[in-house]
Amino acid sequence: MPRLHSRRTLISAGLLGWAASCSGGGGSDSGGTVPPTPPSNVLLIVADDVGVDMLGAYGVHPNFPPTPHIDALIAQGVLFERCYTSPTCSPTRAAILTGRYSFRTGLGQPIQEWLPEHALQLDEVTVPEMLHASSQGAITSTAIGKWHLGSAAVGDIDHPNLQGFDWFEGTFGNLYFGQTYYDHSKITNGVRESTFVYSTTEQVDDALERIEAMPEPWFLYLAFNAAHQPFHAPPPALHTYTLAGNPDDTPYEHYSAAIQAIDTEVGRLLNSIDSEVLSHTTVIFIGDNGSPNQAVIPPSVPGLSKGSLYEGGVRVPLVVAGPKVTAHGERCSALINSVDLFPTIANLMGVDMRAGIGDNRPIDGVAFDAYLTDPAHSSLRAWAIAEKFSPNGFGPYASQGWMIRDERWKVIRRTGQPDFFFDMDGLAFEGVNLAAGALTPEQQAAYDRLSAQLAAVLAGP
């Protein structure tokens, strides 16, 4: 029988619990001026197809859905203004869970999980595997929601557990082939069954059950299917939109309602966690890529959103709140890559990342927990990159593309096409393509520097 839920507001109990528990910390880069806090539980929430244009706090779009609970999280956390991911979902999820760029994992586009194609290889070391090994088994892990990292040839529906999660409950990939948010196939530790509970609600239910069941410290990865297609009308109690007709005829309204439904359920999740547990839990909220082209409205641009290497495809929301955060309600303009979550989670949970990995494989992530106490901390990475290529695997490729940017300048490079080069100073979206004309000495130096950096990354170990 489906569970019944009422709408709740994220009141101050949990957030005040965070504030009261903050006694410092922020990782090894804090300079030793603040005593470290004990290891934290980590709740990592991934919203599907939600770019910065869909959160009002970013100020890049005049129209956005109400997200009061995420706004409350921002008020008690740090909002990262320039976080970059791959332009599509599977590559970003692999980057988050391995700390490695796409060319290392062989994932450059979404996996067609029902086919025997390349997927995240089982010899990759994931966050739960790293945490388990580095803590001698003391850290428990759960994945809830959309997986989209395995395939019929690599792990099949056991893939999440084979990749180190003690418990997996969710969908193997997207809701395709007639599946809907109200009627789809759900996997629980390798067992498939049908479910008829609205996906976003059920995933929060499942997360709450696991938080109750897991001994601390724990790592919980909650990856919503929403707001990815199929566009749909969420339960009316979860949103304030007036929706009617075919969702594909009014995709922006239905997509926005799905985002508001995420926000409502995130509020219920945080408000339902025992206040003592929440007081030593770090919450990370991130989007996996930009907003979908079918649903964006101006000034966002269809074709320059999800799937593209433009800002609309690769710049995503990132918010961190919890006991390790003392810079409440502040913004950080430093560059962040999705691979940076891997070492940051290790620091938040008080483990030695290298001991957990067990070998010398390259980890591309740079821990950013120092920003949680000092958002103006000197930059920890000088540039951010994003990649896309097809097909998945290690080549040869039919197409490849890269984005690399520093704090001001940005290059987009695609095989068989001329480069694009932008001055991003003060801009939320790309402006004039400077590469179409003669470059000034300053521009040429920036272009050459970024080109050399990209080449060095791709040629590196």
N, C-alpha and C positions, 0 to 999 in steps of 0.2 A: 504494500500500500504506500503511495507517495507520501512523503513527509510534508507537513503544513508549515508555512513560514509567515511571519508578519514582518512588515517593514520596520527596520530599526535605524536609529540615528547613531552614528559613531560618537558617543558622548565622551566626556573627558576621562573616564575611569582608566581605560587602557593607556591613553596618551599621557595622562598624569603619572601613571605608573612608570612609563619610560623616563619622563622628565626627572622624577624623584630618584631613579636609579643611576642617572648619568653622573659618574664620578671621574670621567676622563677617559683616556685610552684613545686609540686611533692608529695603532700599528707602530711598526718599528721606525717610521719616518717622523714620529711626533717629536723627536728631539730629546726625549727623556724628561721633558718638563712637566708631564702630566702622568700620574700613576696609572698603570694599565688596569683595565677592568677585567673581571673574570670572562672566560669564554662565553660566547653568546649562542643561543639557538639562532638559526637563520631560516627565515621564511622568504623564499624567492618567488615572486608573482610575475608571470609573463603574460601580457595581453597581446593577442594576435591581431596584426594589421592595425596597430594604433600608433600613428605618428604624432609629432609634437603639435601639429595643427589641430588635434582633437582634444587638447587640454588647455583650458583658458589660461592657466598659470604661465604658459610659454609666450603668450601674447603675439603669436604669429598669424592668427586667423580671427576675424571678427565674429564668426559663428562656430559654436562648439557646444557639445552636450553638457548638461549640469553634472559635475563630479564633486559634490561636497565632501565625500569621504576621502577621496584622493587628495583634495585640497587640504583636509585636516591632517593627512599624513605629511603633506608638504610643509604645513605650518610647524610640525614637530621634527622635521627632518631637514635634509639638504637636497635641493633640486639641482640636478646637473644639466646645464644648459646646452652642452655640446657632447652628447653621447652618440656614437656611430656604430651601426651594425651592418651586416650584409643586407642587401635589398629584398631578400626573401627568407622564408621561415627556417627550413632545414639547416642551411648554412649558419644562421645565427644561433640556433639551438646547439649545434655542434661546437661553435666557438665558445659559448657560455660554459658548456659542460666539460670542455677539454682545455680551454685557455689557448687554443691553437688556431692559426689562420686557416682559411678555406683551402689553400693550396696544399696544406699539410694533411687535412682530413679527406680531401677529395670530394668535398661537398660544395658545389658552386651554384646549385639550383635546387628547388624542392624535389624531394624524393617521391617517386611514384611507388609507394610502399607495397602495392599489391603485385608488383613485378619483381622478377629476380635481378634487380639492378644493384649497383654500388650503393652502400649505405655506410653509416658510421661503423668502422671496423672494430671488432671486439678487442683488439689489442690496444685501442686508444684507452688512456686512463681518464676516467670521468671524475667529476667532483665527488660523488659518493664513494667511489673506489679510493680516491686520494684521502678523503676524510676517514674512511674505515681503516686504511692501512696506517695512517699517521697517528691515529688515536688508539691503535691496538684493539679495534673493534668497539670502542666506547661510544662512538657517534652513530646513531640510528638515522636511516634515510628513507624517504618516501617520495615518489613522483605521482602526482595527480594531474589528470587532464590529457591534453594532446601531446603525443610523443613525437611522431614524424621524423624518427632517426633510424628506424630499421626498415627492412624490406623482406620480401618473400625469400630472398637468397641469404640474408644476413640476420640471423636471429629470429626472424618472423615475430610472432606476437610475444615471444619470451625475451625479445631484445632488451626492454628496459631493465629486467632483472639480471640478464647476462651482463649488462653494463653497470651493475653494482648497486642498484636500488633494492633495498630490503623488501619494499612493497611498491607495486605499481597498480594504479586503478585509473583507467581512462580510455581514450581512443587511440588506435594505432596511428592514425593520421587525421586528415581532414574529413569532414562529413560529406562524402561523395556517394555516388551511386544510389540515390534515393534516400540516403540518411538525412535526418533533420535534427534540429536542436531538441526536438521533443520525442524522437524515435530513432535510435541509433544503436550500433553495436558497441559494447563496452567490455574491456578486458580487465580482469582482476588476477594478477599474478599468473598469466598464461591461460586463463579460462575465459572464454568468450560467452557473453550473454546479451540479451536485448534489454534496453532500459527506456522508460517512457517519462522520465523526469527531465525538466528543462536543464540542459547541459550545464550552464553557468551555476545554477542553484545546486545541482547534484555535486558538482566538483567542490563547491564550498562545503557541502554536507560531508563529503568524503574526507576533505582536508581536516575538518573539525574532529571527525572520528579518529583519524590517525594521530592528531595532536594529543587527543585524550589517551591514546593507546601507547604512544612511543615514550620510552624513558628518555630523559634529558641527559646530555645535550642531543639535539636532533637537527637535521637538515631536511626541509620540506620544499620541494619544487612543485609549484602550482601553476600549470600552464593552461590557461583557458583556451577553449576553441574559439570563443568570441574575441573580436567581433568579425572574424573571417566569414566569407560566404559559406553557406547560403544566407542571404539577407532574409530577415524574418522579424516577426513581431514578438518580443519577449513578453512574459506574463505582465499584465497591466500594473500589478503592484510594484514592479521593479523600475518603472520609468514614467515620465510625464508627457510623452508624445501622444498625439492623436494619429493613429495609424489605421489605414484601410487599404484595400485592394492588393494588387500583386506587389510584393516588396521590390521586385526588379524594376517596377515602374517609378518607384520613389525610393531609390537606394540610399540616398543621404539620410533621410528621416529614419528609415529602419536601421541603418548602420549606427546612427547616433543613439537610437534607443538601446541598441545592444551594448554600446559603451556605457550608457547610463546604468544599464542593468549590471554590468561588471562593477561599476562604482557602488551600487546599492549592496551587492553581495560581498564586496570587499569590506564595506562597513559592517555587515553582519558578521563576517569572519572575525574581524579584529575585536568587535564588541563581545563576541562569544568566547574568545580565548580567556581562560582564567587570568585574572589581572596579575597574579604573581608570575605566571609563566610568561605573559606578555612583557613584563617588566625586564626580563632578560632575554628578549627575542629581538633580533634585528630584522626589520622588514625591508625588502628590496622590491621595488616595482619598476618594471622595464617593458617597453614595447619591443617586439621582435623585428619589425621593419616599418616602413612608412605606410600611410593609409592607402586603401585600395583605389585604383584609378576609376573604377565604376561608380564610386561613391563620393569622391572629393568634389568640392565646389570652389570657385574662385575666392581668394587668390591662389589656392592650391591648383595645380595644373595636371589634368589627366595626361598620362604618358610620361610625366616627370615625378610620379609618386611611386608607390610600391613597384618593385622590380627594376627601377632605374637607379643610377648612381648619382642622381641629383639629390639635393638636400631632402626633397619630399620623399625619397625612397630609403634613405639611409640614416637620417637624423631622427632619434626616437626619445621618448620620455624616459628619464631615470630618476628615481627618488629613493633615498635611503633614510630610514628613521629607526630609532631604537636606543638602547643603552650606550652604545658606542658613539652616539651623535650628541655633541654639545652645542653645535652651531645651529640651533633651532630656527627654522624658517629662513635660512640663508640660501643663497644661490652660489654655485660654483661654475665658473666659465672655463675651467680646464678641459682639455680634450680627453675623452674617454672612449675606449673601444670595448665592444662586448666581451672580448677575450680577457679584459681586465677583471671581470667578476670572479674568475677562477682563483687567482692568488688573493684577491680581497676577501673572499669567503674563507679561505684558509686562515688568514690573519684574524678575521672576526671570530672564528671558532678556536683560535689559539693553538693551531697545529703547524707543524713544519711541512710545507708543501712538498719540498724536495724529498723528504723521507717518505711521504705518501705516494709520490710518483714512482719511486724505486729505480729510476734510471736517469740518464742525462738527456732525454728527449727535449727538444726546444719547446719552451713555454713562452708564448708571445705576450701574455698578459702582464700588466704592470699594476701592482696593488695600489689602490687609491684611497685606502681607509684614512690616510693622513688628512684628507679633505673633510672628513666628518667632524673634526675638531677645529680645523683651520681651512675654510674654503679658499682663502687667498694664498695658501701654501704654494711655494714655487712649483712650476709645472713639472709633472712627473713623466709626461711623454710630450715630445715635440711635434708629433704628427699623428694622425689617425688614418686608417685605410679601410676600404671596403672592396670586396671582390665579387665577381659573378663569372661563371663559365658553364659551358655545356658541351658534352654530357658530363654527369657526375663521374668521378674516377680520377685517374692520374694521367689522362691524355691518351692519344691526341684529342684536341678540342675543336669543335666546330666554331665556337666563338668564345672570346674572353674579354673581360673588361675590369678596370680598376678605378677607384677613386682614392686619391691621397690629398690630404690637406693639413696645413698647419694652422696657427691661430688666425691667419689672415688670408692666405692664398690657397687655391684649390685647383688640382688637375684631374680631369677625367680622360682616361685613355682606353680605347677599344680597338681590337684588332681590325685592320682593314679600313680604319677611319682616322681622320685627323684629330689631334688632341683638342680638348677644350680647356681653357685656362681662365680662372675667375679671381677677381679681387672680392673677397667676401666681407670686407670691412663694413660693419654696420648693417649687413643684409641677412634676412632670414631665408631668402631664395636667391638663386644665382642671378646675376645681372648680365652685363655685356661679356661676350666671349672675347677675351683679349687676344687669344691666339689667332683670331681672324685678321688682325692687323699687326703693325710693327710694335714691338715691345720696347718700353723704356729700359734703361740699364737696371733699374730696381726690379722691374717686372721680369726681365730675362734672368736675373740672378735667382729670383724666387722660383721661377719655372725650372731652371737647371737644377736647383737644390732639391726640389721635390721629385724630379725625374730620377736623379741619382739615388735618392733615398728609396724610392719604389724599386728600382733595379737591385739595390743592395738587399732589400727585404726578400725579394723573390729569389735571389741567388744565394741567400744565406743558408745556414745549417738547418 
